[in-house]
Amino acid sequence: MTELKNNFGPDEGQLEAVRAKLMSKHVDEEIEYCTCCQNGCFDMCLLKCHKKDGVLTAIETDNIVHSNVAREDAYFDEEEFRKGMFQHRACTRGRGWRKDVYSPNRIKYPMLRVGPKGSRKFKRISWDEALNMIAEKYVETREKYGPMSVYCDGLMGGSTDYIGQFMPGGALAIWGVDSYEPHDLADTYQFGRPLTMDAATFDGGTEAMTLFDSKAIVLWGFDVYLNYPEFAYYFNLARDKGIPLIYIDPRYTWTAHLADQWIPIRPSTDAAMLEAMAYVIITEGLENKEFIEKNVDIEGFERWKKIVLGDYDGVAKTPEWAEAICGVPAETIAAIARLCADGPVYMRMVWAATRILGGEDPARLDNYLRILTGNLGRNGCIGTGMDFGVQKHFPVPDMNFYGERFDKIEEHCVIEGEIWHRAILEHKRYEDGEISLADYKRIVGCPQNETAPNIKMIWQTVNPRNMIPNYYDSSARMKAVQMTPFVAYSAYTWATTMTWYSDLVLPLAHQFFEGGGGDNFVLQGYSFNTAFSPAAGNYFIGMGKVIDPPGECRSRLWILKEVAERIQIPGDPDGACVADYYCPEIKGVKWEDLDGVLEDMARKNFEAWREKDEIKPLDPPTWEEFRKEPYFIRPIEGDYWVCLRDECEGKKPFQTESGKIEIISRFVEEHDYHDVAYKTKCLGQGFMEPIGHYKQVEVSPLSALVNKHPLYMITPHAFYRQHFCQDENPWFRDEYRMDVWISAADAAKRGIKDGDMVLAHNGVGQCLLPAYVTSRLTPGIACMIFGRNYDPSHLKTEIMPEGIDRAGSCNFLIPSEDYSHRRGILLCAGMIDITNVEGKGFSIECEGVE
């Protein structure tokens, strides 16, 4: 028989030659480790960084567990997976930071505005001048306007004003947790605590091993293969075991492509489908009676059943009723309902279905359905819809150098987090006598017994988010920033829109590579990172400085420390400055010495950690061994973490008034939730019912707005960006088109061909960009990928006075009107139209354009 030859394989010696060539490029390189713990997926992957002559040259990822194995699941068994012994490998986004850190737009020196706001005219000043200016403006503003006059973005609830927290009157804080607020509110009312973003525990999720114990996976708007690329690996392992994956989304995404079944749904109608599924389960007697009797407050449950069965309004929430609303066939709804009833089923609804007007209803109904079927608190399920955070299997070394911070701080939640701009704009109306103080407080979500906010200074250092295009109603936010007397903003690059409208811009060291801080709590120096929401809670990664920052870039911690040293605490009996409380262990340490001081603190904390009784049996490395390879991982002993397992098994009560799961929100029913806070949340102006159910909202494909703006725009995240991070990364700019998606049917009606220049527009914004004509989107829907920085054109209009956007900065098209629904939702959808302007230059005939 003729010997077969692999015509596609390498020639003899070819692999060795390629390896030798690659290795020659990395001679004399140094290795440092860090992690991309803020990549949007909130998992945490290891970055093995190569550097030469102080420059990053390459990034590898986790090769410590199952070393030198290309696809580890081909070699390890299920038992290893269940024990959490698998790699945490960075995705394209994580590795791409290497190019991003060398952006030509990096801000390298403190810069003071010398032209009008928005002119982008600045001059370089010294750090002493910049820090003195912030301290003086901070004290002056508080003395003149009161403690609630300085705004520091609260970072998913609370305050990052680490100065005001120690001052008389405390700091201005926000309530609400951005993307997660609908789920956070639902969990607070149903289970008694905010499982999604409880800063005290971060344990509202379930470890990835639960997928192996599921009979099916149902993902509702959770585009895991795009948003959570590392987590997608675990879904692949589950699918390899034959566990079916069902995906519900109006857009045909990567996850839809890989799913066993894609169910397109009309956006904003998810609550109707959930109610219809509940109808099938209840009428067919498929509910988990044992779970309900043991864990659920029966009175509220029975009231909800009557809503589903139509006893209150005469309309039974049948699959046929839901089909007319959501567009999903009745038989499909019924089949998915029966599938979920035969648990355990991994049912996960993420922000795509809830970051809408009335988003608390799909979030609450998502919880109700898991309660109804008993898909909660057991193997094969998840904790909450967001499934955020897992309990760690062993303590992690601490890097708390904040002195008495956690014992002494005072803060007041007086604004719903997403409407800080309304607090500025509406205060002018209050000052002019157009609205009362009580109405002003309701508009911004401030309890009536608290001092109203009166923002006259914005200081953004801890959380350098792009405050203008990062949120809906970007034009109004731009106006609010322009109205604010003093704005100090810290950032990495000039591409960040917020820098253009600031009075003082401070250059930040990169948070991953330049010692700028491994996470939002350790703001510089060596840190022990565990991630917010890892696939498993059995590891942590050490992270230090990899390269020096350019110019005079500084860390967030150093900036805060320096300002804290410049501000005395009024009336303090010891004459203390803020730094004496905030960061006493590093007070007075110079910039050039700070890394060494923090490294020494890390060493001492690590050595104290390894002497703990619960750590000794884990055979921890010495500090020198850990510093060389800073990755500590140990097999999980016993069962994996499932949120609410202890409560559902009766080992401890739920943190509600009844000690059980409460379907009905008793606080909403029995209190004036407009004016009184419940666990920091004052829902303010607007309406929310005590029990979640489907309601047609003002912004919907079924609303009257379609008569003027017929396309419902959704704004999903990008694969290559985390919000706006890496938007200017040249590696990624050429890898995807930035355009507006429009269905083939809707494009044909408008005479639009793929690639045509179009104007996406409505009454609040306009974006000029190419069209992507596709059949991957249901008719009546448009899609603009979130995360592009504002790029104004020279064409200015009444509604875009700074210039029509030409990058696809979608939040200019989403308003923040006073809808009938309560405060507290990050709106990510709006009604628009798309006009073909191909070949017309700038002669655009539509709203506000001449």
Residue pairs with C-beta under 8 A, 6 or more apart in sequence:
25 57
26 50
26 52
26 57
26 58
28 52
29 50
29 51
29 52
29 57
29 58
30 50
30 51
30 52
31 48
31 49
31 50
31 51
32 49
32 51
32 544
32 545
32 546
33 46
33 47
33 48
33 49
33 541
33 542
33 543
33 544
33 629
33 630
33 631
34 47
34 49
34 512
34 513
34 518
34 541
34 543
34 544
34 546
35 44
35 45
35 46
35 47
35 512
35 518
35 529
35 531
35 541
35 543
36 44
36 45
36 47
36 90
36 93
36 94
36 97
36 512
37 44
37 518
37 519
37 529
37 531
37 532
37 543
38 511
38 519
38 520
38 722
39 45
39 91
39 93
39 94
39 722
40 93
40 227
40 717
40 722
40 723
41 91
41 227
41 228
41 229
41 230
41 231
41 533
42 388
42 531
42 532
42 533
42 534
43 88
43 228
43 230
43 231
43 531
43 533
43 534
43 535
44 88
44 529
44 530
44 531
44 534
44 541
45 61
45 62
45 88
45 89
45 90
45 91
45 94
45 230
46 61
46 62
46 64
46 88
46 89
46 90
46 541
46 631
47 59
47 60
47 61
47 90
47 94
47 95
47 97
47 512
48 59
48 60
48 61
48 62
48 63
49 56
49 58
49 59
49 98
49 513
49 546
50 56
50 57
50 58
50 59
50 60
51 57
51 546
51 547
54 547
54 548
55 547
56 98
56 101
56 102
56 513
56 546
56 547
58 98
59 90
59 94
59 95
59 97
59 98
61 87
61 88
61 89
61 90
61 94
61 95
62 87
62 88
62 89
62 90
62 631
63 87
64 87
64 629
64 631
64 633
65 72
65 85
65 86
65 87
65 633
66 72
66 75
66 76
66 86
66 87
69 75
72 86
72 87
73 81
73 237
73 240
76 85
76 86
78 212
80 86
80 635
81 209
81 212
81 237
82 209
82 212
82 636
82 640
83 538
83 635
83 636
83 637
84 207
84 209
84 393
84 535
84 536
84 537
84 538
84 539
84 633
84 635
84 636
84 640
85 633
85 635
86 535
86 536
88 230
88 534
88 535
88 539
89 230
89 233
90 230
91 229
91 230
92 229
92 719
92 720
93 229
93 719
93 720
93 721
93 722
93 726
96 720
96 726
96 729
96 731
96 732
97 510
97 512
97 513
97 726
99 729
99 730
99 731
100 725
100 726
100 728
100 729
101 510
101 512
101 513
101 514
101 547
103 492
103 493
103 495
103 728
103 729
105 493
105 494
105 495
105 728
106 492
106 493
106 507
106 550
106 551
106 553
107 491
107 492
107 493
107 494
107 499
107 505
107 506
107 507
107 508
107 553
108 507
108 550
108 551
108 552
108 553
109 124
109 125
109 507
109 551
109 552
110 124
110 125
110 126
110 127
110 129
110 130
110 504
110 505
110 506
110 507
110 552
111 122
111 123
111 124
111 125
111 504
111 505
111 507
112 122
112 123
112 124
112 125
112 129
112 130
112 133
112 503
112 504
113 119
113 121
113 122
113 502
113 503
113 504
113 505
114 121
114 122
114 123
115 121
115 122
117 481
117 482
117 500
117 501
117 502
117 503
118 478
118 482
118 500
118 501
118 802
119 500
120 494
120 500
122 505
127 552
127 554
127 562
130 504
130 506
131 559
131 562
131 563
131 566
132 566
133 488
133 504
134 459
134 488
134 504
134 563
135 563
135 566
135 567
137 457
137 486
137 488
138 150
138 163
138 457
138 459
138 563
138 567
139 567
141 149
141 150
141 456
141 457
141 485
141 486
142 149
142 150
142 164
142 167
142 169
144 456
145 454
145 456
146 169
146 451
146 454
147 164
147 167
147 168
147 169
147 170
147 171
147 172
147 412
147 451
148 169
148 172
148 412
148 414
148 451
148 452
148 453
148 454
148 455
149 172
149 453
149 454
149 455
149 456
149 457
150 161
150 164
150 171
150 172
150 455
150 456
150 457
150 458
150 459
151 161
151 172
151 415
151 420
151 423
151 453
151 455
151 457
151 458
151 459
152 159
152 160
152 161
152 164
152 171
152 172
152 458
152 459
152 460
152 461
152 462
152 463
153 160
153 174
153 420
153 460
153 462
153 463
153 465
153 467
154 160
154 173
154 174
154 417
154 463
155 462
155 463
155 520
156 176
156 177
156 178
156 180
156 197
156 417
157 173
157 174
157 175
157 176
157 177
157 197
157 199
157 413
157 417
157 680
158 173
158 174
158 199
158 411
158 413
159 165
159 171
159 172
159 173
159 174
159 411
160 461
160 462
160 463
161 171
161 172
161 173
161 411
161 459
162 171
162 405
162 462
162 560
162 564
162 578
162 582
163 171
163 560
163 563
163 564
163 567
163 578
163 582
164 170
164 171
164 172
164 411
165 171
165 405
165 408
165 409
165 410
165 411
165 582
166 405
166 408
166 409
166 410
166 569
166 578
166 581
166 582
167 567
167 569
167 570
167 578
168 569
168 570
168 571
169 410
170 409
170 410
170 411
170 412
171 409
171 410
171 411
171 412
172 411
172 412
172 414
172 415
172 453
172 455
173 411
173 412
173 413
173 414
174 413
174 414
174 415
174 416
174 417
174 420
175 413
175 415
175 416
175 417
175 445
175 677
175 680
175 681
175 682
175 824
176 184
176 416
176 417
176 418
176 445
176 681
176 823
176 824
177 184
177 194
177 196
177 197
177 417
178 417
178 418
178 826
179 351
179 355
179 826
180 196
180 197
180 351
180 386
180 388
181 359
181 417
181 418
181 824
181 825
181 826
182 354
182 355
182 359
182 360
182 362
182 363
182 824
182 825
183 196
183 349
183 351
183 354
183 363
183 366
183 384
183 385
183 386
184 194
184 195
184 196
184 197
184 386
185 194
185 360
185 363
185 681
185 824
186 360
186 363
186 364
186 366
186 367
186 384
186 385
186 692
187 193
187 194
187 195
187 196
187 204
187 367
187 384
188 194
188 678
188 679
188 681
189 364
189 662
189 665
189 667
189 668
190 364
190 367
190 371
190 656
190 661
190 662
190 663
191 367
191 384
191 644
191 647
191 654
191 655
191 656
191 661
192 654
192 655
192 656
192 662
193 655
193 679
194 204
194 679
195 203
195 204
195 383
195 384
195 386
195 388
195 643
195 644
196 204
196 384
196 386
196 388
197 204
197 388
198 204
198 389
201 389
201 391
202 388
202 389
202 390
202 532
202 533
203 383
203 389
203 390
203 391
203 641
203 643
204 383
204 384
204 386
204 387
204 388
204 389
204 643
205 382
205 383
205 384
205 386
205 387
205 388
205 389
205 390
205 533
205 641
205 643
206 381
206 382
206 383
206 387
206 390
206 640
206 641
206 642
206 643
207 390
207 535
207 536
207 537
207 636
207 640
207 641
207 642
208 231
208 234
208 535
208 536
209 536
209 640
210 346
210 379
210 380
210 381
210 382
210 640
210 642
211 217
211 234
211 235
211 237
211 238
211 243
211 346
212 237
212 238
212 241
212 243
213 344
213 379
213 380
214 238
214 243
214 344
214 345
214 346
214 380
214 381
215 243
215 339
215 342
215 343
215 344
215 345
215 380
216 243
216 244
216 245
216 246
216 339
216 340
216 345
216 346
217 235
217 238
217 243
217 244
217 245
217 246
217 345
217 346
217 348
218 246
218 248
218 336
218 339
218 340
218 345
218 346
218 347
218 348
219 245
219 246
219 247
219 248
219 255
219 259
219 348
219 350
220 248
220 249
220 270
220 347
220 348
220 349
220 350
220 352
220 353
220 366
220 385
221 248
221 249
221 270
221 349
221 350
221 351
221 352
221 353
222 228
222 247
222 255
222 348
222 349
222 350
222 352
223 249
223 253
223 254
223 255
223 352
223 716
223 717
224 231
224 232
224 235
224 255
225 232
225 235
225 253
225 254
225 255
225 258
226 253
226 254
226 255
226 716
226 717
226 718
226 719
227 350
227 717
229 719
230 535
231 535
232 255
234 535
235 245
238 245
239 245
239 258
239 260
244 260
244 261
245 255
245 258
245 259
245 260
245 261
246 259
246 260
246 261
246 263
246 336
246 339
247 253
247 255
247 256
247 259
247 261
247 262
247 263
248 263
248 265
248 270
248 273
249 255
249 256
249 262
249 263
249 264
249 265
249 352
250 264
250 265
250 266
250 267
250 714
250 777
250 778
250 781
251 264
251 714
251 716
251 741
251 776
251 777
251 778
251 781
251 783
252 262
252 264
252 775
252 776
252 777
253 716
253 776
256 262
263 328
263 332
263 336
264 327
264 328
264 778
265 273
265 326
265 327
265 328
266 325
266 326
266 327
266 701
266 702
266 778
266 780
267 353
267 356
267 701
267 712
267 714
267 781
267 829
268 356
268 357
268 358
268 697
268 699
268 700
268 701
268 702
268 712
268 829
269 322
269 325
269 326
269 327
269 694
269 700
269 701
269 702
270 326
270 349
270 353
270 362
270 365
271 358
271 361
271 362
271 365
271 692
271 693
271 694
271 695
272 317
272 321
272 322
272 325
272 326
272 694
273 322
273 326
273 328
273 333
274 362
274 365
274 366
274 368
274 369
274 694
275 307
275 308
275 317
275 322
275 365
275 693
275 694
276 317
276 318
276 319
276 321
276 322
276 323
276 330
276 333
276 337
277 333
277 334
277 336
277 337
277 340
277 369
278 308
278 317
278 337
278 365
278 368
278 369
278 372
279 308
279 309
279 316
279 317
279 318
279 319
279 337
280 286
280 319
280 333
280 334
280 337
280 338
281 287
281 337
281 338
281 340
281 341
281 369
281 372
281 373
282 305
282 308
282 309
282 372
283 309
284 338
284 341
286 337
286 338
286 341
286 342
286 373
287 341
287 372
287 373
288 341
288 343
288 372
288 373
288 374
290 374
291 371
291 374
291 376
291 648
292 298
292 301
292 371
292 372
292 374
294 648
294 650
295 371
295 647
295 648
295 654
295 660
295 661
296 371
296 660
296 661
296 663
297 656
297 658
297 660
297 661
297 662
297 663
297 664
299 664
300 662
300 663
300 664
300 666
300 691
301 371
301 663
303 663
303 664
303 691
304 368
304 663
304 664
304 691
304 693
306 312
307 313
307 317
307 691
307 693
308 316
308 317
308 693
309 316
309 317
310 316
310 317
315 321
317 694
318 330
319 330
319 331
319 333
319 334
319 337
320 330
322 328
322 330
322 333
323 329
323 330
323 333
325 694
325 696
325 702
327 778
339 345
340 347
340 369
340 373
340 375
341 373
343 373
343 374
343 375
343 380
343 381
344 375
344 378
344 379
344 380
344 381
345 373
345 375
345 380
345 381
346 380
346 381
346 382
347 366
347 369
347 370
347 375
347 381
347 382
348 382
348 385
348 387
349 362
349 363
349 366
349 385
350 385
350 386
351 386
351 826
351 828
352 714
352 716
353 359
353 362
353 366
354 360
354 362
354 363
354 385
354 825
355 825
355 826
355 827
355 828
355 829
356 697
356 699
356 825
356 827
356 828
356 829
357 697
357 698
357 699
357 700
357 819
357 821
357 825
357 827
357 829
358 695
358 697
358 821
358 825
359 825
360 688
360 692
360 822
360 824
360 825
361 692
361 693
361 694
361 695
362 692
363 385
363 692
364 691
364 692
365 692
365 693
365 694
366 385
367 384
367 385
368 663
368 692
369 375
370 376
370 381
371 661
371 663
375 381
376 383
376 644
376 648
377 383
377 642
377 643
377 644
377 645
377 646
377 647
377 648
377 649
378 642
378 645
378 648
379 639
379 640
379 642
381 642
382 642
382 643
383 642
383 643
383 644
384 643
387 533
387 643
388 532
388 533
389 532
389 533
390 533
390 534
390 536
390 537
390 641
390 643
391 537
391 641
392 530
392 537
392 538
393 537
393 538
393 634
393 636
393 637
393 641
394 538
394 614
394 615
394 618
394 634
395 609
395 612
395 614
395 615
396 528
396 530
396 540
396 609
397 528
397 540
397 602
397 605
397 606
397 608
397 609
398 528
398 605
398 609
399 522
399 525
399 526
399 527
399 528
399 598
399 601
399 602
399 605
401 583
401 585
401 586
401 598
401 601
402 582
402 583
403 580
403 581
403 582
403 583
403 584
403 585
404 581
405 581
405 582
408 581
412 450
412 451
413 447
413 450
413 677
413 680
413 681
413 682
414 444
414 446
414 447
414 450
414 451
414 452
414 453
415 423
415 444
415 445
415 446
415 453
416 444
416 445
416 682
416 684
416 823
416 824
417 824
418 471
418 472
418 816
418 824
418 825
418 826
418 827
419 443
419 444
419 445
419 816
419 823
420 455
420 467
420 480
421 471
421 473
421 476
421 477
421 479
421 480
421 481
421 816
422 443
422 444
422 476
422 480
422 816
423 444
423 453
423 455
424 455
424 480
424 483
424 484
425 476
425 479
425 480
425 483
426 435
426 440
426 443
426 444
427 440
427 452
427 453
427 454
427 455
428 483
429 435
429 440
430 436
430 437
430 439
430 440
430 452
435 443
437 452
438 448
438 675
439 685
440 446
440 452
441 447
441 448
441 450
441 452
441 675
441 684
442 674
442 675
442 684
442 685
443 684
443 685
443 818
444 452
444 453
444 684
444 823
445 681
445 682
445 683
445 684
445 823
445 824
446 452
446 453
446 682
446 684
447 675
447 676
447 677
447 682
448 675
448 676
449 676
455 484
456 484
456 485
456 486
457 484
457 485
457 486
457 487
457 488
458 467
458 481
458 484
458 486
458 487
458 488
458 489
459 487
459 488
460 467
460 487
460 488
460 489
460 490
460 498
461 488
461 490
461 506
461 556
461 559
461 560
462 520
462 523
462 556
462 560
463 520
464 489
464 490
464 491
464 492
464 496
464 508
464 556
465 723
466 496
466 497
466 498
466 723
466 724
466 789
467 477
467 481
467 489
467 498
468 474
468 477
468 478
468 481
468 497
468 498
468 501
468 790
469 497
469 724
469 788
469 789
469 790
469 809
469 811
469 812
470 723
470 724
470 811
471 477
471 811
471 826
472 811
472 814
472 815
472 816
472 826
472 827
472 828
472 830
473 764
473 811
473 814
473 815
473 816
474 765
474 790
474 809
474 811
474 812
475 764
475 765
475 799
475 800
475 812
476 764
476 815
476 816
478 497
478 501
478 802
481 487
481 498
481 501
481 502
482 501
486 503
486 504
487 501
487 502
487 503
487 504
488 502
488 503
488 504
488 505
488 506
489 498
489 499
489 502
489 504
489 505
489 506
490 505
490 506
490 507
490 508
490 556
490 559
491 498
491 499
491 505
491 506
491 507
491 508
492 507
492 508
492 510
493 728
494 500
495 727
495 728
495 789
496 724
496 789
497 789
497 790
499 505
506 554
506 559
507 549
507 551
507 552
507 553
507 554
508 516
508 553
508 554
508 555
508 556
509 515
509 516
509 524
509 549
509 553
509 554
509 555
510 516
510 549
510 553
511 517
511 518
511 556
512 518
512 543
512 546
513 545
513 546
513 547
514 545
514 546
514 547
514 548
514 549
514 553
514 555
515 524
515 525
515 544
515 545
515 546
515 549
515 555
515 595
516 523
516 524
516 549
516 553
516 555
516 556
517 523
517 524
517 525
517 527
517 555
517 556
517 557
518 527
518 529
518 543
519 527
519 529
522 557
523 555
523 556
523 557
523 560
524 555
524 556
524 557
524 558
524 594
524 595
524 598
525 544
525 545
525 555
525 557
525 594
525 595
525 597
525 598
525 599
525 601
525 602
526 542
526 543
526 544
526 598
526 599
526 601
526 602
527 542
527 543
527 544
527 602
528 540
528 541
528 542
528 543
528 602
528 606
529 540
529 541
529 542
529 543
530 537
530 539
530 540
536 636
536 640
537 641
538 633
538 634
538 635
538 636
539 631
539 632
539 633
539 634
540 632
541 630
541 631
541 632
542 602
542 626
542 627
542 630
542 631
542 632
543 630
544 599
544 602
544 630
545 595
554 591
555 594
557 583
557 586
557 594
558 591
558 594
560 582
560 583
561 579
561 582
561 583
561 586
561 587
561 589
563 578
564 577
564 578
564 579
564 582
564 583
564 587
565 577
565 578
565 579
565 587
565 588
566 577
567 577
567 578
568 575
568 576
568 577
568 578
569 576
569 577
569 578
569 580
569 581
574 580
579 587
580 587
585 601
586 594
586 597
586 598
589 597
603 623
606 623
606 626
607 623
609 615
609 620
610 616
610 620
610 621
610 622
618 634
620 626
620 632
621 632
626 632
646 652
647 653
647 654
653 659
653 660
654 660
654 661
654 662
656 662
657 666
663 691
664 690
664 691
665 688
665 690
665 691
666 690
667 673
667 678
668 683
668 688
668 689
668 690
669 690
671 678
673 682
673 683
673 688
673 822
674 682
674 683
674 684
674 685
674 686
675 682
676 682
681 824
682 823
683 822
683 823
683 824
684 822
684 823
685 818
685 822
685 823
686 818
686 819
686 820
686 821
686 822
686 823
687 820
687 821
687 822
688 821
688 822
696 702
696 703
697 703
697 819
697 821
698 705
698 819
698 820
699 705
699 712
699 819
699 827
699 829
699 830
699 831
700 712
701 712
701 780
701 781
703 831
705 831
706 712
706 780
706 831
708 831
708 833
709 762
709 763
709 831
709 832
709 833
710 780
710 831
710 833
711 742
711 746
711 780
711 781
711 782
711 831
711 832
711 833
711 834
712 780
712 781
712 782
712 829
712 830
712 831
713 760
713 781
713 782
713 783
713 784
713 810
713 813
713 814
713 829
713 830
713 831
713 832
714 781
714 782
714 783
714 784
714 828
714 829
715 783
715 784
715 785
715 786
715 810
715 811
715 814
715 828
715 829
716 783
716 785
716 786
717 723
717 785
717 786
717 787
718 736
718 785
718 786
718 787
719 736
720 726
720 729
720 732
720 735
720 736
721 727
721 732
721 787
722 787
723 786
723 787
724 787
724 788
724 789
726 732
727 787
727 788
727 789
728 789
737 770
737 772
738 769
738 770
738 785
738 788
738 807
738 808
739 769
739 770
739 771
739 772
739 808
740 758
740 760
740 767
740 769
740 770
740 771
740 772
740 782
740 783
740 784
740 808
740 834
741 772
741 774
741 776
741 777
741 782
741 783
741 784
742 750
742 752
742 758
742 771
742 772
742 773
742 774
742 777
742 782
742 834
743 773
743 774
743 775
743 777
743 778
743 779
743 780
743 781
744 773
744 774
744 775
745 779
746 779
746 780
746 782
746 834
747 753
747 754
747 771
747 773
750 834
750 835
750 836
751 836
752 758
752 771
752 773
752 834
752 836
752 838
753 771
753 773
753 838
754 771
754 772
754 773
754 774
755 770
755 771
756 770
756 771
756 836
756 838
757 768
757 769
757 770
757 771
757 836
757 837
757 838
758 768
758 769
758 770
758 771
758 834
758 835
758 836
758 837
758 838
759 766
759 767
759 768
759 804
759 834
759 835
759 837
759 844
759 846
759 849
760 766
760 767
760 768
760 769
760 782
760 784
760 813
760 832
760 833
760 834
761 767
761 813
761 832
761 833
761 834
761 835
761 846
761 847
761 848
761 849
762 813
762 815
762 830
762 831
762 832
762 833
762 847
763 799
763 815
763 847
764 799
764 812
764 813
764 814
764 815
765 799
765 800
765 805
765 812
765 813
765 814
766 797
766 799
766 800
766 804
766 805
766 812
766 813
766 846
766 847
766 848
766 849
767 784
767 804
767 805
767 806
767 807
767 808
767 809
767 810
767 812
767 813
768 793
768 795
768 804
768 805
768 806
768 837
769 806
769 807
769 808
771 834
771 836
777 783
782 832
782 834
784 808
784 810
784 813
785 808
785 810
786 810
786 811
786 828
788 807
788 808
788 809
788 810
789 807
789 809
790 805
790 807
790 809
790 812
791 805
791 806
791 807
791 809
792 800
792 802
792 803
792 804
792 805
792 806
793 803
793 804
793 805
793 806
794 803
795 803
795 804
795 842
795 844
795 849
796 802
796 803
796 804
797 804
797 848
797 849
797 850
798 848
799 847
799 848
800 812
800 848
804 849
805 812
813 830
813 832
814 827
814 828
814 829
814 830
815 830
816 827
833 846
835 844
835 845
835 846
837 843
837 844
